[in-house]
Amino acid sequence: MRTLRLLPLLVIALHLSATGMTGMTDQDREHLLVHFEMTGQMLAEQVRGLSTAQLEYRASPDRWSIRECVSHLAVAEPDYWRDLMKSVKATPDMKGRKSSNTDADIMWYGIDRVVHTKTGGGHEKVDTYKDLGEALAKFQALRATMIEYIKSTHDDLRAHSFGTRDPIDCWQWMLEISTHAERHIQQIREIKADPNFPKNQAATPTVSEHESKKILGCSGPPARTHFCEALALASWREASEA
């Protein structure tokens, strides 16, 4: 009798395996979770306590202000999220195919600010949010949704392609949503480092490597801990050298 009760579950499991719907690996899930938590916290830290003059400061007329960077993220990420969900709902198509980029390429995109790209697709409308608090709240609300998805989804993001010209897999695109935010966090740091940036606030205390790990919540399974500590160390080194 027990065997008969378990039979439907076995059939479902075999079906999911055959169709590639076995979900993410624990490592892929943890890597996404750590990166999304990191960039969400880093953005909030970078804009905390800034004056209106600091938020609106432009290093040159053709460069964005800090408020405009955050407004851009609040405008762009909903579109990126919708595009991801559309691709995930399509038929899995990555079997036997190779992504046009490696995972390391996607990670490097968030760090490398040597090459600047022109924003388009309506995401350049950085005046959508005139108030930093409104833009940050919009960003954080969607981040909470995406983090919950990362924690609970059974979707196999690696099995679905994203994009048409140079397709990557959907796991990489989800990571790129976060590395895109990281690029603009780097941009905010560049603005704050400009010699003419308004100096009407106290200097930010130096954050130690240990404190960086605490901020990012580096605990849990070994895969997550190691990945998180690597990100915390990179963040700490960059802040120390700024």
Secondary structure, DSSP 8 states (H G I E B T S, - for coil): -HHHHHHHHHHHHHHHHHTT-----HHHHHHHHHHHHHHHHHHHHHHTT--HHHHH--SSTTS--HHHHHHHHHHHHHHHHHHHHHHHHS----TT---SS-HHHHHHHHH--SS-----TTTT-TTS--SHHHHHHHHHHHHHHHHHHHHH----GGGSEE-SSS-EEHHHHHHHHHHHHHHHHHHHHHHHHSTTS---S-------HHHHHHHHT--SSHHHHHHHHHHHHHHHHHHHH-
